[in-house]
């Protein structure tokens, strides 16, 4: 997170680009930190539907993914 907070402002200062980050699950604090440093969007893919999520992922829930998705909006 610290590396992102360092490099994003440098990139935005040099180039006229929008920054999209793909960093996995995010806490509310992490989402706010990304916004504060200049990240414009967060990419967070939903791998499958809720009914099958437990078949492909055991480290977090479908709800965890939706929470992160909502924080990036």
PQR file of N, CA, C, O and H, with PARSE charges and radii, in Angstrom:
ATOM      1  N   UNK A   1       0.822  -1.179   0.000 -0.4000 1.5000
ATOM      2  CA  UNK A   1       0.000   0.000   0.000 -0.0000 2.0000
ATOM      3  C   UNK A   1       0.871   1.249   0.000  0.5500 1.7000
ATOM      4  O   UNK A   1       0.576   2.215  -0.705 -0.5500 1.4000
ATOM      5  N   UNK A   2       1.924   1.234   0.776 -0.4000 1.5000
ATOM      6  CA  UNK A   2       2.817   2.404   0.824 -0.0000 2.0000
ATOM      7  C   UNK A   2       3.466   2.667  -0.534  0.5500 1.7000
ATOM      8  O   UNK A   2       3.638   3.818  -0.935 -0.5500 1.4000
ATOM      9  H   UNK A   2       2.163   0.450   1.348  0.4000 1.0000
ATOM     10  N   UNK A   3       3.822   1.601  -1.230 -0.4000 1.5000
ATOM     11  CA  UNK A   3       4.430   1.773  -2.557 -0.0000 2.0000
ATOM     12  C   UNK A   3       3.432   2.416  -3.522  0.5500 1.7000
ATOM     13  O   UNK A   3       3.803   3.292  -4.304 -0.5500 1.4000
ATOM     14  H   UNK A   3       3.682   0.666  -0.904  0.4000 1.0000
ATOM     15  N   UNK A   4       2.186   1.994  -3.472 -0.4000 1.5000
ATOM     16  CA  UNK A   4       1.156   2.568  -4.334 -0.0000 2.0000
ATOM     17  C   UNK A   4       0.953   4.037  -3.987  0.5500 1.7000
ATOM     18  O   UNK A   4       0.837   4.885  -4.872 -0.5500 1.4000
ATOM     19  H   UNK A   4       1.885   1.283  -2.837  0.4000 1.0000
ATOM     20  N   UNK A   5       0.912   4.328  -2.691 -0.4000 1.5000
ATOM     21  CA  UNK A   5       0.715   5.714  -2.257 -0.0000 2.0000
ATOM     22  C   UNK A   5       1.875   6.614  -2.674  0.5500 1.7000
ATOM     23  O   UNK A   5       1.704   7.824  -2.818 -0.5500 1.4000
ATOM     24  H   UNK A   5       1.006   3.639  -1.972  0.4000 1.0000
ATOM     25  N   UNK A   6       3.030   6.036  -2.865 -0.4000 1.5000
ATOM     26  CA  UNK A   6       4.199   6.803  -3.303 -0.0000 2.0000
ATOM     27  C   UNK A   6       4.203   7.005  -4.811  0.5500 1.7000
ATOM     28  O   UNK A   6       4.448   8.112  -5.291 -0.5500 1.4000
ATOM     29  H   UNK A   6       3.169   5.053  -2.748  0.4000 1.0000
ATOM     30  N   UNK A   7       3.933   5.945  -5.557 -0.4000 1.5000
ATOM     31  CA  UNK A   7       4.112   6.010  -7.003 -0.0000 2.0000
ATOM     32  C   UNK A   7       2.947   6.663  -7.738  0.5500 1.7000
ATOM     33  O   UNK A   7       3.157   7.320  -8.758 -0.5500 1.4000
ATOM     34  H   UNK A   7       3.734   5.046  -5.167  0.4000 1.0000
ATOM     35  N   UNK A   8       1.731   6.495  -7.244 -0.4000 1.5000
ATOM     36  CA  UNK A   8       0.578   7.053  -7.962 -0.0000 2.0000
ATOM     37  C   UNK A   8       0.671   8.570  -8.111  0.5500 1.7000
ATOM     38  O   UNK A   8       0.474   9.070  -9.218 -0.5500 1.4000
ATOM     39  H   UNK A   8       1.560   5.961  -6.415  0.4000 1.0000
ATOM     40  N   UNK A   9       0.961   9.324  -7.054 -0.4000 1.5000
ATOM     41  CA  UNK A   9       1.083  10.776  -7.249 -0.0000 2.0000
ATOM     42  C   UNK A   9       2.207  11.154  -8.224  0.5500 1.7000
ATOM     43  O   UNK A   9       2.077  12.128  -8.966 -0.5500 1.4000
ATOM     44  H   UNK A   9       1.122   8.918  -6.155  0.4000 1.0000
ATOM     45  N   UNK A  10       3.295  10.400  -8.227 -0.4000 1.5000
ATOM     46  CA  UNK A  10       4.392  10.668  -9.164 -0.0000 2.0000
ATOM     47  C   UNK A  10       3.942  10.442 -10.606  0.5500 1.7000
ATOM     48  O   UNK A  10       4.250  11.242 -11.490 -0.5500 1.4000
ATOM     49  H   UNK A  10       3.401   9.609  -7.625  0.4000 1.0000
ATOM     50  N   UNK A  11       3.223   9.363 -10.838 -0.4000 1.5000
ATOM     51  CA  UNK A  11       2.728   9.063 -12.187 -0.0000 2.0000
ATOM     52  C   UNK A  11       1.764  10.150 -12.644  0.5500 1.7000
ATOM     53  O   UNK A  11       1.859  10.639 -13.769 -0.5500 1.4000
ATOM     54  H   UNK A  11       2.973   8.713 -10.120  0.4000 1.0000
ATOM     55  N   UNK A  12       0.842  10.522 -11.771 -0.4000 1.5000
ATOM     56  CA  UNK A  12      -0.163  11.524 -12.146 -0.0000 2.0000
ATOM     57  C   UNK A  12       0.458  12.902 -12.371  0.5500 1.7000
ATOM     58  O   UNK A  12      -0.058  13.701 -13.152 -0.5500 1.4000
ATOM     59  H   UNK A  12       0.766  10.124 -10.857  0.4000 1.0000
ATOM     60  N   UNK A  13       1.556  13.171 -11.688 -0.4000 1.5000
ATOM     61  CA  UNK A  13       2.243  14.452 -11.875 -0.0000 2.0000
ATOM     62  C   UNK A  13       2.915  14.499 -13.253  0.5500 1.7000
ATOM     63  O   UNK A  13       2.963  15.555 -13.884 -0.5500 1.4000
ATOM     64  H   UNK A  13       1.974  12.522 -11.053  0.4000 1.0000
ATOM     65  N   UNK A  14       3.425  13.373 -13.712 -0.4000 1.5000
ATOM     66  CA  UNK A  14       4.156  13.324 -14.982 -0.0000 2.0000
ATOM     67  C   UNK A  14       3.254  13.116 -16.192  0.5500 1.7000
ATOM     68  O   UNK A  14       3.553  13.606 -17.281 -0.5500 1.4000
ATOM     69  H   UNK A  14       3.386  12.515 -13.199  0.4000 1.0000
ATOM     70  N   UNK A  15       2.165  12.401 -16.010 -0.4000 1.5000
ATOM     71  CA  UNK A  15       1.328  12.005 -17.149 -0.0000 2.0000
ATOM     72  C   UNK A  15      -0.137  12.326 -16.877  0.5500 1.7000
ATOM     73  O   UNK A  15      -0.593  12.280 -15.734 -0.5500 1.4000
ATOM     74  H   UNK A  15       1.922  12.003 -15.125  0.4000 1.0000
ATOM     75  N   UNK A  16      -0.847  12.642 -17.910 -0.4000 1.5000
ATOM     76  CA  UNK A  16      -2.271  12.904 -17.808 -0.0000 2.0000
ATOM     77  C   UNK A  16      -3.023  11.587 -18.012  0.5500 1.7000
ATOM     78  O   UNK A  16      -3.575  11.340 -19.084 -0.5500 1.4000
ATOM     79  H   UNK A  16      -0.477  12.680 -18.838  0.4000 1.0000
ATOM     80  N   UNK A  17      -3.040  10.754 -16.988 -0.4000 1.5000
ATOM     81  CA  UNK A  17      -3.687   9.450 -17.063 -0.0000 2.0000
ATOM     82  C   UNK A  17      -4.580   9.231 -15.848  0.5500 1.7000
ATOM     83  O   UNK A  17      -4.395   9.835 -14.792 -0.5500 1.4000
ATOM     84  H   UNK A  17      -2.591  10.955 -16.117  0.4000 1.0000
ATOM     85  N   UNK A  18      -5.541   8.358 -16.035 -0.4000 1.5000
ATOM     86  CA  UNK A  18      -6.353   7.899 -14.912 -0.0000 2.0000
ATOM     87  C   UNK A  18      -5.726   6.597 -14.422  0.5500 1.7000
ATOM     88  O   UNK A  18      -5.277   5.773 -15.218 -0.5500 1.4000
ATOM     89  H   UNK A  18      -5.692   7.867 -16.894  0.4000 1.0000
ATOM     90  N   UNK A  19      -5.703   6.429 -13.123 -0.4000 1.5000
ATOM     91  CA  UNK A  19      -5.076   5.256 -12.517 -0.0000 2.0000
ATOM     92  C   UNK A  19      -6.145   4.279 -12.051  0.5500 1.7000
ATOM     93  O   UNK A  19      -7.073   4.644 -11.328 -0.5500 1.4000
ATOM     94  H   UNK A  19      -6.069   7.099 -12.476  0.4000 1.0000
ATOM     95  N   UNK A  20      -5.996   3.024 -12.480 -0.4000 1.5000
ATOM     96  CA  UNK A  20      -6.860   1.935 -12.038 -0.0000 2.0000
ATOM     97  C   UNK A  20      -5.987   0.937 -11.293  0.5500 1.7000
ATOM     98  O   UNK A  20      -4.961   0.498 -11.813 -0.5500 1.4000
ATOM     99  H   UNK A  20      -5.242   2.728 -13.067  0.4000 1.0000
ATOM    100  N   UNK A  21      -6.388   0.577 -10.077 -0.4000 1.5000
ATOM    101  CA  UNK A  21      -5.623  -0.363  -9.264 -0.0000 2.0000
ATOM    102  C   UNK A  21      -6.390  -1.671  -9.121  0.5500 1.7000
ATOM    103  O   UNK A  21      -7.617  -1.681  -9.023 -0.5500 1.4000
ATOM    104  H   UNK A  21      -7.221   0.934  -9.655  0.4000 1.0000
ATOM    105  N   UNK A  22      -5.656  -2.757  -9.111 -0.4000 1.5000
ATOM    106  CA  UNK A  22      -6.224  -4.086  -8.887 -0.0000 2.0000
ATOM    107  C   UNK A  22      -5.402  -4.727  -7.773  0.5500 1.7000
ATOM    108  O   UNK A  22      -4.339  -5.294  -8.024 -0.5500 1.4000
ATOM    109  H   UNK A  22      -4.659  -2.749  -9.191  0.4000 1.0000
ATOM    110  N   UNK A  23      -5.899  -4.633  -6.547 -0.4000 1.5000
ATOM    111  CA  UNK A  23      -5.083  -5.002  -5.385 -0.0000 2.0000
ATOM    112  C   UNK A  23      -5.723  -6.037  -4.474  0.5500 1.7000
ATOM    113  O   UNK A  23      -5.265  -6.220  -3.346 -0.5500 1.4000
ATOM    114  H   UNK A  23      -6.763  -4.173  -6.343  0.4000 1.0000
ATOM    115  N   UNK A  24      -6.753  -6.711  -4.922 -0.4000 1.5000
ATOM    116  CA  UNK A  24      -7.376  -7.729  -4.078 -0.0000 2.0000
ATOM    117  C   UNK A  24      -8.360  -7.127  -3.095  0.5500 1.7000
ATOM    118  O   UNK A  24      -8.871  -6.028  -3.308 -0.5500 1.4000
ATOM    119  H   UNK A  24      -7.124  -6.563  -5.839  0.4000 1.0000
ATOM    120  N   UNK A  25      -8.624  -7.856  -2.011 -0.4000 1.5000
ATOM    121  CA  UNK A  25      -9.575  -7.394  -1.007 -0.0000 2.0000
ATOM    122  C   UNK A  25      -9.064  -6.128  -0.344  0.5500 1.7000
ATOM    123  O   UNK A  25      -7.872  -6.008  -0.060 -0.5500 1.4000
ATOM    124  H   UNK A  25      -8.208  -8.749  -1.838  0.4000 1.0000
ATOM    125  N   UNK A  26      -9.957  -5.188  -0.096 -0.4000 1.5000
ATOM    126  CA  UNK A  26      -9.587  -3.921   0.517 -0.0000 2.0000
ATOM    127  C   UNK A  26     -10.443  -3.642   1.742  0.5500 1.7000
ATOM    128  O   UNK A  26     -11.641  -3.924   1.757 -0.5500 1.4000
ATOM    129  H   UNK A  26     -10.925  -5.286  -0.326  0.4000 1.0000
ATOM    130  N   UNK A  27      -9.816  -3.090   2.759 -0.4000 1.5000
ATOM    131  CA  UNK A  27     -10.561  -2.595   3.915 -0.0000 2.0000
ATOM    132  C   UNK A  27     -11.068  -1.197   3.574  0.5500 1.7000
ATOM    133  O   UNK A  27     -10.591  -0.588   2.616 -0.5500 1.4000
ATOM    134  H   UNK A  27      -8.842  -2.862   2.746  0.4000 1.0000
ATOM    135  N   UNK A  28     -12.017  -0.684   4.333 -0.4000 1.5000
ATOM    136  CA  UNK A  28     -12.459   0.693   4.091 -0.0000 2.0000
ATOM    137  C   UNK A  28     -11.305   1.695   4.171  0.5500 1.7000
ATOM    138  O   UNK A  28     -11.240   2.627   3.370 -0.5500 1.4000
ATOM    139  H   UNK A  28     -12.404  -1.178   5.111  0.4000 1.0000
ATOM    140  N   UNK A  29     -10.405   1.511   5.122 -0.4000 1.5000
ATOM    141  CA  UNK A  29      -9.249   2.405   5.251 -0.0000 2.0000
ATOM    142  C   UNK A  29      -8.352   2.344   4.020  0.5500 1.7000
ATOM    143  O   UNK A  29      -7.897   3.380   3.536 -0.5500 1.4000
ATOM    144  H   UNK A  29     -10.459   0.754   5.773  0.4000 1.0000
ATOM    145  N   UNK A  30      -8.098   1.162   3.517 -0.4000 1.5000
ATOM    146  CA  UNK A  30      -7.263   1.027   2.326 -0.0000 2.0000
ATOM    147  C   UNK A  30      -7.918   1.679   1.115  0.5500 1.7000
ATOM    148  O   UNK A  30      -7.238   2.328   0.321 -0.5500 1.4000
ATOM    149  H   UNK A  30      -8.468   0.321   3.911  0.4000 1.0000
ATOM    150  N   UNK A  31      -9.220   1.517   0.966 -0.4000 1.5000
ATOM    151  CA  UNK A  31      -9.930   2.140  -0.148 -0.0000 2.0000
ATOM    152  C   UNK A  31      -9.821   3.661  -0.066  0.5500 1.7000
ATOM    153  O   UNK A  31      -9.613   4.321  -1.084 -0.5500 1.4000
ATOM    154  H   UNK A  31      -9.772   0.989   1.612  0.4000 1.0000
ATOM    155  N   UNK A  32      -9.960   4.215   1.121 -0.4000 1.5000
ATOM    156  CA  UNK A  32      -9.828   5.665   1.304 -0.0000 2.0000
ATOM    157  C   UNK A  32      -8.406   6.135   1.010  0.5500 1.7000
ATOM    158  O   UNK A  32      -8.208   7.194   0.415 -0.5500 1.4000
ATOM    159  H   UNK A  32     -10.129   3.678   1.948  0.4000 1.0000
ATOM    160  N   UNK A  33      -7.427   5.353   1.422 -0.4000 1.5000
ATOM    161  CA  UNK A  33      -6.033   5.709   1.155 -0.0000 2.0000
ATOM    162  C   UNK A  33      -5.749   5.733  -0.340  0.5500 1.7000
ATOM    163  O   UNK A  33      -5.029   6.607  -0.823 -0.5500 1.4000
ATOM    164  H   UNK A  33      -7.588   4.492   1.906  0.4000 1.0000
ATOM    165  N   UNK A  34      -6.314   4.770  -1.079 -0.4000 1.5000
ATOM    166  CA  UNK A  34      -6.131   4.747  -2.529 -0.0000 2.0000
ATOM    167  C   UNK A  34      -6.748   5.985  -3.161  0.5500 1.7000
ATOM    168  O   UNK A  34      -6.142   6.612  -4.030 -0.5500 1.4000
ATOM    169  H   UNK A  34      -6.899   4.060  -0.687  0.4000 1.0000
ATOM    170  N   UNK A  35      -7.932   6.330  -2.734 -0.4000 1.5000
ATOM    171  CA  UNK A  35      -8.595   7.515  -3.265 -0.0000 2.0000
ATOM    172  C   UNK A  35      -7.778   8.766  -2.950  0.5500 1.7000
ATOM    173  O   UNK A  35      -7.598   9.629  -3.809 -0.5500 1.4000
ATOM    174  H   UNK A  35      -8.424   5.820  -2.028  0.4000 1.0000
ATOM    175  N   UNK A  36      -7.290   8.859  -1.724 -0.4000 1.5000
ATOM    176  CA  UNK A  36      -6.535  10.038  -1.298 -0.0000 2.0000
ATOM    177  C   UNK A  36      -5.236  10.223  -2.076  0.5500 1.7000
ATOM    178  O   UNK A  36      -4.803  11.355  -2.290 -0.5500 1.4000
ATOM    179  H   UNK A  36      -7.436   8.158  -1.026  0.4000 1.0000
ATOM    180  N   UNK A  37      -4.613   9.133  -2.499 -0.4000 1.5000
ATOM    181  CA  UNK A  37      -3.339   9.254  -3.219 -0.0000 2.0000
ATOM    182  C   UNK A  37      -3.539   9.454  -4.718  0.5500 1.7000
ATOM    183  O   UNK A  37      -2.571   9.679  -5.444 -0.5500 1.4000
ATOM    184  H   UNK A  37      -4.964   8.213  -2.325  0.4000 1.0000
ATOM    185  N   UNK A  38      -4.800   9.372  -5.195 -0.4000 1.5000
ATOM    186  CA  UNK A  38      -5.054   9.670  -6.596 -0.0000 2.0000
ATOM    187  C   UNK A  38      -5.522   8.517  -7.455  0.5500 1.7000
ATOM    188  O   UNK A  38      -5.673   8.687  -8.665 -0.5500 1.4000
ATOM    189  H   UNK A  38      -5.586   9.188  -4.605  0.4000 1.0000
ATOM    190  N   UNK A  39      -5.759   7.351  -6.877 -0.4000 1.5000
ATOM    191  CA  UNK A  39      -6.296   6.237  -7.671 -0.0000 2.0000
ATOM    192  C   UNK A  39      -7.711   6.597  -8.081  0.5500 1.7000
ATOM    193  O   UNK A  39      -8.533   6.963  -7.241 -0.5500 1.4000
ATOM    194  H   UNK A  39      -5.636   7.213  -5.894  0.4000 1.0000
ATOM    195  N   UNK A  40      -7.997   6.492  -9.381 -0.4000 1.5000
ATOM    196  CA  UNK A  40      -9.297   6.877  -9.917 -0.0000 2.0000
ATOM    197  C   UNK A  40     -10.320   5.747  -9.882  0.5500 1.7000
ATOM    198  O   UNK A  40     -11.510   5.991  -9.685 -0.5500 1.4000
ATOM    199  H   UNK A  40      -7.330   6.195 -10.063  0.4000 1.0000
ATOM    200  N   UNK A  41      -9.871   4.536 -10.070 -0.4000 1.5000
ATOM    201  CA  UNK A  41     -10.758   3.376 -10.100 -0.0000 2.0000
ATOM    202  C   UNK A  41     -10.042   2.185  -9.464  0.5500 1.7000
ATOM    203  O   UNK A  41      -8.814   2.110  -9.421 -0.5500 1.4000
ATOM    204  H   UNK A  41      -8.904   4.337 -10.230  0.4000 1.0000
ATOM    205  N   UNK A  42     -10.870   1.256  -8.972 -0.4000 1.5000
ATOM    206  CA  UNK A  42     -10.355  -0.008  -8.450 -0.0000 2.0000
ATOM    207  C   UNK A  42     -11.013  -1.124  -9.244  0.5500 1.7000
ATOM    208  O   UNK A  42     -12.238  -1.165  -9.365 -0.5500 1.4000
ATOM    209  H   UNK A  42     -11.867   1.317  -9.007  0.4000 1.0000
ATOM    210  N   UNK A  43     -10.209  -2.027  -9.783 -0.4000 1.5000
ATOM    211  CA  UNK A  43     -10.709  -3.192 -10.502 -0.0000 2.0000
ATOM    212  C   UNK A  43     -10.749  -4.359  -9.530  0.5500 1.7000
ATOM    213  O   UNK A  43      -9.758  -4.662  -8.865 -0.5500 1.4000
ATOM    214  H   UNK A  43      -9.214  -1.994  -9.684  0.4000 1.0000
ATOM    215  N   UNK A  44     -11.892  -5.005  -9.454 -0.4000 1.5000
ATOM    216  CA  UNK A  44     -12.016  -6.168  -8.568 -0.0000 2.0000
ATOM    217  C   UNK A  44     -12.989  -7.142  -9.215  0.5500 1.7000
ATOM    218  O   UNK A  44     -14.202  -6.943  -9.155 -0.5500 1.4000
ATOM    219  H   UNK A  44     -12.697  -4.759  -9.995  0.4000 1.0000
ATOM    220  N   UNK A  45     -12.470  -8.178  -9.824 -0.4000 1.5000
ATOM    221  CA  UNK A  45     -13.292  -9.138 -10.552 -0.0000 2.0000
ATOM    222  C   UNK A  45     -14.025 -10.076  -9.607  0.5500 1.7000
ATOM    223  O   UNK A  45     -13.492 -10.494  -8.579 -0.5500 1.4000
ATOM    224  H   UNK A  45     -11.485  -8.340  -9.872  0.4000 1.0000
ATOM    225  N   UNK A  46     -15.243 -10.395  -9.971 -0.4000 1.5000
ATOM    226  CA  UNK A  46     -15.986 -11.447  -9.288 -0.0000 2.0000
ATOM    227  C   UNK A  46     -15.797 -12.695 -10.127  0.5500 1.7000
ATOM    228  O   UNK A  46     -16.218 -12.737 -11.283 -0.5500 1.4000
ATOM    229  H   UNK A  46     -15.677 -10.056 -10.805  0.4000 1.0000
ATOM    230  N   UNK A  47     -15.161 -13.721  -9.553 -0.4000 1.5000
ATOM    231  CA  UNK A  47     -14.760 -14.906 -10.296 -0.0000 2.0000
ATOM    232  C   UNK A  47     -15.915 -15.770 -10.782  0.5500 1.7000
ATOM    233  O   UNK A  47     -15.818 -16.420 -11.823 -0.5500 1.4000
ATOM    234  H   UNK A  47     -14.819 -13.687  -8.614  0.4000 1.0000
ATOM    235  N   UNK A  48     -17.000 -15.773 -10.031 -0.4000 1.5000
ATOM    236  CA  UNK A  48     -18.151 -16.606 -10.368 -0.0000 2.0000
ATOM    237  C   UNK A  48     -19.340 -16.112  -9.565  0.5500 1.7000
ATOM    238  O   UNK A  48     -19.225 -15.158  -8.794 -0.5500 1.4000
ATOM    239  H   UNK A  48     -17.078 -15.245  -9.186  0.4000 1.0000
ATOM    240  N   UNK A  49     -20.463 -16.751  -9.743 -0.4000 1.5000
ATOM    241  CA  UNK A  49     -21.656 -16.385  -8.988 -0.0000 2.0000
ATOM    242  C   UNK A  49     -21.596 -16.885  -7.552  0.5500 1.7000
ATOM    243  O   UNK A  49     -20.779 -17.738  -7.206 -0.5500 1.4000
ATOM    244  H   UNK A  49     -20.556 -17.525 -10.369  0.4000 1.0000
ATOM    245  N   UNK A  50     -22.467 -16.344  -6.737 -0.4000 1.5000
ATOM    246  CA  UNK A  50     -22.479 -16.675  -5.309 -0.0000 2.0000
ATOM    247  C   UNK A  50     -22.688 -18.158  -5.049  0.5500 1.7000
ATOM    248  O   UNK A  50     -22.099 -18.713  -4.121 -0.5500 1.4000
ATOM    249  H   UNK A  50     -23.131 -15.652  -7.018  0.4000 1.0000
ATOM    250  N   UNK A  51     -23.515 -18.800  -5.853 -0.4000 1.5000
ATOM    251  CA  UNK A  51     -23.817 -20.229  -5.635 -0.0000 2.0000
ATOM    252  C   UNK A  51     -22.595 -21.129  -5.803  0.5500 1.7000
ATOM    253  O   UNK A  51     -22.541 -22.205  -5.208 -0.5500 1.4000
ATOM    254  H   UNK A  51     -23.994 -18.349  -6.606  0.4000 1.0000
ATOM    255  N   UNK A  52     -21.623 -20.712  -6.595 -0.4000 1.5000
ATOM    256  CA  UNK A  52     -20.454 -21.546  -6.869 -0.0000 2.0000
ATOM    257  C   UNK A  52     -19.182 -21.032  -6.197  0.5500 1.7000
ATOM    258  O   UNK A  52     -18.132 -21.668  -6.288 -0.5500 1.4000
ATOM    259  H   UNK A  52     -21.667 -19.837  -7.079  0.4000 1.0000
ATOM    260  N   UNK A  53     -19.270 -19.897  -5.531 -0.4000 1.5000
ATOM    261  CA  UNK A  53     -18.060 -19.260  -5.027 -0.0000 2.0000
ATOM    262  C   UNK A  53     -17.258 -20.164  -4.084  0.5500 1.7000
ATOM    263  O   UNK A  53     -16.032 -20.218  -4.169 -0.5500 1.4000
ATOM    264  H   UNK A  53     -20.123 -19.380  -5.458  0.4000 1.0000
ATOM    265  N   UNK A  54     -17.934 -20.854  -3.209 -0.4000 1.5000
ATOM    266  CA  UNK A  54     -17.246 -21.756  -2.280 -0.0000 2.0000
ATOM    267  C   UNK A  54     -16.511 -22.893  -2.961  0.5500 1.7000
ATOM    268  O   UNK A  54     -15.606 -23.483  -2.371 -0.5500 1.4000
ATOM    269  H   UNK A  54     -18.930 -20.810  -3.140  0.4000 1.0000
ATOM    270  N   UNK A  55     -16.882 -23.211  -4.194 -0.4000 1.5000
ATOM    271  CA  UNK A  55     -16.206 -24.267  -4.947 -0.0000 2.0000
ATOM    272  C   UNK A  55     -14.864 -23.818  -5.515  0.5500 1.7000
ATOM    273  O   UNK A  55     -13.999 -24.650  -5.791 -0.5500 1.4000
ATOM    274  H   UNK A  55     -17.617 -22.731  -4.674  0.4000 1.0000
ATOM    275  N   UNK A  56     -14.683 -22.510  -5.692 -0.4000 1.5000
ATOM    276  CA  UNK A  56     -13.429 -22.035  -6.291 -0.0000 2.0000
ATOM    277  C   UNK A  56     -12.556 -21.244  -5.328  0.5500 1.7000
ATOM    278  O   UNK A  56     -11.383 -21.002  -5.613 -0.5500 1.4000
ATOM    279  H   UNK A  56     -15.386 -21.834  -5.468  0.4000 1.0000
ATOM    280  N   UNK A  57     -13.117 -20.834  -4.182 -0.4000 1.5000
ATOM    281  CA  UNK A  57     -12.335 -20.010  -3.260 -0.0000 2.0000
ATOM    282  C   UNK A  57     -12.672 -20.375  -1.818  0.5500 1.7000
ATOM    283  O   UNK A  57     -13.840 -20.429  -1.433 -0.5500 1.4000
ATOM    284  H   UNK A  57     -14.070 -21.030  -3.950  0.4000 1.0000
ATOM    285  N   UNK A  58     -11.630 -20.623  -1.033 -0.4000 1.5000
ATOM    286  CA  UNK A  58     -11.840 -20.969   0.376 -0.0000 2.0000
ATOM    287  C   UNK A  58     -11.216 -19.948   1.326  0.5500 1.7000
ATOM    288  O   UNK A  58     -11.344 -20.087   2.542 -0.5500 1.4000
ATOM    289  H   UNK A  58     -10.681 -20.579  -1.346  0.4000 1.0000
ATOM    290  N   UNK A  59     -10.553 -18.936   0.800 -0.4000 1.5000
ATOM    291  CA  UNK A  59      -9.866 -17.971   1.663 -0.0000 2.0000
ATOM    292  C   UNK A  59     -10.729 -16.776   2.042  0.5500 1.7000
ATOM    293  O   UNK A  59     -10.422 -16.067   3.000 -0.5500 1.4000
ATOM    294  H   UNK A  59     -10.449 -18.823  -0.188  0.4000 1.0000
ATOM    295  N   UNK A  60     -11.816 -16.546   1.292 -0.4000 1.5000
ATOM    296  CA  UNK A  60     -12.735 -15.468   1.614 -0.0000 2.0000
ATOM    297  C   UNK A  60     -14.084 -15.764   0.952  0.5500 1.7000
ATOM    298  O   UNK A  60     -14.190 -16.652   0.106 -0.5500 1.4000
ATOM    299  H   UNK A  60     -12.065 -17.122   0.513  0.4000 1.0000
ATOM    300  N   UNK A  61     -15.085 -15.027   1.340 -0.4000 1.5000
ATOM    301  CA  UNK A  61     -16.439 -15.301   0.866 -0.0000 2.0000
ATOM    302  C   UNK A  61     -16.828 -14.410  -0.309  0.5500 1.7000
ATOM    303  O   UNK A  61     -16.162 -13.419  -0.608 -0.5500 1.4000
ATOM    304  H   UNK A  61     -14.999 -14.306   2.028  0.4000 1.0000
ATOM    305  N   UNK A  62     -17.897 -14.778  -0.950 -0.4000 1.5000
ATOM    306  CA  UNK A  62     -18.464 -13.960  -2.021 -0.0000 2.0000
ATOM    307  C   UNK A  62     -18.821 -12.585  -1.459  0.5500 1.7000
ATOM    308  O   UNK A  62     -18.620 -11.566  -2.120 -0.5500 1.4000
ATOM    309  H   UNK A  62     -18.438 -15.583  -0.707  0.4000 1.0000
ATOM    310  N   UNK A  63     -19.345 -12.564  -0.253 -0.4000 1.5000
ATOM    311  CA  UNK A  63     -19.698 -11.308   0.405 -0.0000 2.0000
ATOM    312  C   UNK A  63     -18.468 -10.421   0.607  0.5500 1.7000
ATOM    313  O   UNK A  63     -18.550  -9.203   0.446 -0.5500 1.4000
ATOM    314  H   UNK A  63     -19.508 -13.391   0.284  0.4000 1.0000
ATOM    315  N   UNK A  64     -17.324 -11.028   0.959 -0.4000 1.5000
ATOM    316  CA  UNK A  64     -16.070 -10.262   1.092 -0.0000 2.0000
ATOM    317  C   UNK A  64     -15.736  -9.574  -0.226  0.5500 1.7000
ATOM    318  O   UNK A  64     -15.325  -8.414  -0.246 -0.5500 1.4000
ATOM    319  H   UNK A  64     -17.258 -12.018   1.090  0.4000 1.0000
ATOM    320  N   UNK A  65     -15.916 -10.292  -1.314 -0.4000 1.5000
ATOM    321  CA  UNK A  65     -15.625  -9.727  -2.625 -0.0000 2.0000
ATOM    322  C   UNK A  65     -16.575  -8.576  -2.947  0.5500 1.7000
ATOM    323  O   UNK A  65     -16.145  -7.539  -3.453 -0.5500 1.4000
ATOM    324  H   UNK A  65     -16.250 -11.235  -1.298  0.4000 1.0000
ATOM    325  N   UNK A  66     -17.848  -8.754  -2.660 -0.4000 1.5000
ATOM    326  CA  UNK A  66     -18.817  -7.688  -2.914 -0.0000 2.0000
ATOM    327  C   UNK A  66     -18.516  -6.452  -2.079  0.5500 1.7000
ATOM    328  O   UNK A  66     -18.670  -5.326  -2.551 -0.5500 1.4000
ATOM    329  H   UNK A  66     -18.197  -9.596  -2.249  0.4000 1.0000
ATOM    330  N   UNK A  67     -18.085  -6.663  -0.833 -0.4000 1.5000
ATOM    331  CA  UNK A  67     -17.718  -5.528   0.022 -0.0000 2.0000
ATOM    332  C   UNK A  67     -16.584  -4.735  -0.602  0.5500 1.7000
ATOM    333  O   UNK A  67     -16.641  -3.506  -0.639 -0.5500 1.4000
ATOM    334  H   UNK A  67     -17.960  -7.578  -0.449  0.4000 1.0000
ATOM    335  N   UNK A  68     -15.553  -5.416  -1.094 -0.4000 1.5000
ATOM    336  CA  UNK A  68     -14.434  -4.725  -1.740 -0.0000 2.0000
ATOM    337  C   UNK A  68     -14.902  -4.047  -3.015  0.5500 1.7000
ATOM    338  O   UNK A  68     -14.503  -2.918  -3.300 -0.5500 1.4000
ATOM    339  H   UNK A  68     -15.507  -6.415  -1.064  0.4000 1.0000
ATOM    340  N   UNK A  69     -15.735  -4.715  -3.774 -0.4000 1.5000
ATOM    341  CA  UNK A  69     -16.278  -4.130  -5.003 -0.0000 2.0000
ATOM    342  C   UNK A  69     -16.982  -2.808  -4.683  0.5500 1.7000
ATOM    343  O   UNK A  69     -16.797  -1.817  -5.391 -0.5500 1.4000
ATOM    344  H   UNK A  69     -16.059  -5.632  -3.542  0.4000 1.0000
ATOM    345  N   UNK A  70     -17.773  -2.794  -3.640 -0.4000 1.5000
ATOM    346  CA  UNK A  70     -18.517  -1.592  -3.257 -0.0000 2.0000
ATOM    347  C   UNK A  70     -17.565  -0.461  -2.824  0.5500 1.7000
ATOM    348  O   UNK A  70     -17.840   0.711  -3.083 -0.5500 1.4000
ATOM    349  H   UNK A  70     -17.923  -3.598  -3.066  0.4000 1.0000
ATOM    350  N   UNK A  71     -16.474  -0.803  -2.182 -0.4000 1.5000
ATOM    351  CA  UNK A  71     -15.514   0.204  -1.735 -0.0000 2.0000
ATOM    352  C   UNK A  71     -14.802   0.866  -2.900  0.5500 1.7000
ATOM    353  O   UNK A  71     -14.353   2.007  -2.789 -0.5500 1.4000
ATOM    354  H   UNK A  71     -16.250  -1.754  -1.972  0.4000 1.0000
ATOM    355  N   UNK A  72     -14.696   0.153  -4.025 -0.4000 1.5000
ATOM    356  CA  UNK A  72     -14.019   0.706  -5.177 -0.0000 2.0000
ATOM    357  C   UNK A  72     -14.915   1.552  -6.065  0.5500 1.7000
ATOM    358  O   UNK A  72     -14.456   2.144  -7.042 -0.5500 1.4000
ATOM    359  H   UNK A  72     -15.062  -0.774  -4.115  0.4000 1.0000
ATOM    360  N   UNK A  73     -16.164   1.605  -5.729 -0.4000 1.5000
ATOM    361  CA  UNK A  73     -17.134   2.359  -6.548 -0.0000 2.0000
ATOM    362  C   UNK A  73     -17.078   3.822  -6.233  0.5500 1.7000
ATOM    363  O   UNK A  73     -17.820   4.609  -6.821 -0.5500 1.4000
ATOM    364  H   UNK A  73     -16.537   1.124  -4.936  0.4000 1.0000
TER
END
